[in-house]
Amino acid sequence: MTIPYFSARSLLTAAALGLSLIIGATSAAPARADVTAPQRADIEAVIHDYLLQHPEILREALTELDRKEKAQEAAARISAVSTQKATIFDSSHQAVVGNPNGTVTLVEFFDYNCGYCKQSLADIGQLIKNDPNLRVVLKDFPILSPGSVEASHIAIALRSQFKGDKYWQFHSRLLAMRGAIGKAQALALAKDMGADMVQLARDTESDEVRSSLQEVAVLADSLALTGTPSFVIGQDVVVGALGYDEIKSKLDSVRKCGKVSCG
């Protein structure tokens, strides 16, 4: 059996849970307010010996704690998606590629220096190509380096010039670059693709760039996003890369029943 990873906090919480369960199960234990120091020492000794004889109890407690924490996290994310649906799917501070009027939407939080985002790029491109009714929302979430922030500033500013397929071409080419990506790489690509560099310089300093990045940061916090890529499909939030087949399956289910799983 694979034992899940647990933080020190989780270990302490699980241990406390195990101790409280044993105390509660010991009918001879006096009420907490009436426990004297010698009685407490006796109870702790019993617990200590019991856990040494039955260490599997802590493993079971840890597994159950992990399950509950993941369930609570998933429920919190579903709630966050519901309350912030308009900002997630229809904000003015975002890039939309694919079919802007598509029947189903895939939202990606990405970083231009994220290796897993680069791996996902081909899958998303294939999904757009194969599904004429797919709407893809791209949200800059530059968390890996100062260069990531610089690249996002240029990309966001470029939205006023590049729309739809042209913006997707810029995004794809920049994300696919090898090595560290920053301001220089983003500017060079924008120039190569025919951008008005004077306007781009002005737009890079605009409130739109700051507002866009701030909005995504707040969203990411409310959705408990811990890395890139992260996706929102229907009410489902997934942190980490997904393959083509898994994304397509979730999108098909959302079309069919409104959820990522119709079972």
C-alpha positions, 0 to 999 in steps of 0.5 A, a space after each residue: 500500500 502506498 502511504 501518502 505524504 503528510 506534513 508535520 502539522 498533519 502528523 501532529 493532528 493525526 496523533 492528537 486524533 488517535 489519542 483523543 479516540 483512545 481516551 474517548 473509548 476508555 470508559 474508565 477515564 474520568 472527565 477531563 476537568 477531574 483528571 489529576 496529574 497522576 491519573 493523566 500520567 497513567 492514561 498517557 502511559 496506557 496510550 503510549 503502550 497501546 500505540 507502540 503495540 498497535 502502530 497501524 492505528 496512526 497509519 489508518 488515522 493519517 489515511 483518513 485525515 488525508 481523505 477528509 482534507 482532500 474532500 474538504 479542499 475539493 468542496 471549498 474549491 467547488 464553492 469558490 468556482 460557484 461564487 466567482 464564476 463570472 470572474 473565472 470564466 468571463 472576466 475582461 482581464 483574460 485572453 480567450 482563444 479557440 471559439 469565443 462562443 464555444 459551448 464548453 470552456 477550459 480555463 488554464 492558469 499558467 506560467 511561461 517558465 513552467 515545464 508542465 505548462 509547456 508539456 500541456 501546450 500540445 494537448 491544448 492546441 490539439 483540443 482547439 484544433 479538434 473541437 470547433 466549439 471549445 473556448 479556452 481562457 488563458 490566465 497569466 499566473 507568473 509564480 516561478 520567477 521574475 522573468 515569468 512576471 516580465 513575460 506576462 506583462 508583455 503578453 497581457 499588454 499585447 492583448 490590445 493588438 493580438 486577438 484570437 488566433 494571432 494571440 494564441 500563436 504568440 502565446 504558443 510560440 513564447 511558451 514553447 521557447 527553450 531556456 528561461 523566458 522573460 521580457 527580452 524573449 517576449 519583446 523579440 517575439 512580439 516584434 517578429 510577429 508585427 506588433 506596434 512596439 511603441 504602443 506595446 511599451 505604453 500598454 505594458 505600463 497600463 492599469 490593465 496589466 496590473 489589474 489582470 495580474 492582481 485578479 488572477 492572484 486573488 482567484 488563485 488564492 481563493 481556489 487554493 492553487 499551488 502550482 501551474 498548470 492549474 485548470 478549471 473545467 466546469 466546477 472541477 479544479 485540477 492542479 497539475 498537468 492533464 493529458 489530452 484524453 483526460 481533459 477531453 473526457 472532462 469536457 465531454 462530460 461537462 457538455 453531457 451533464 454539466 459535471 466532469 463526471 456523469 457517473 
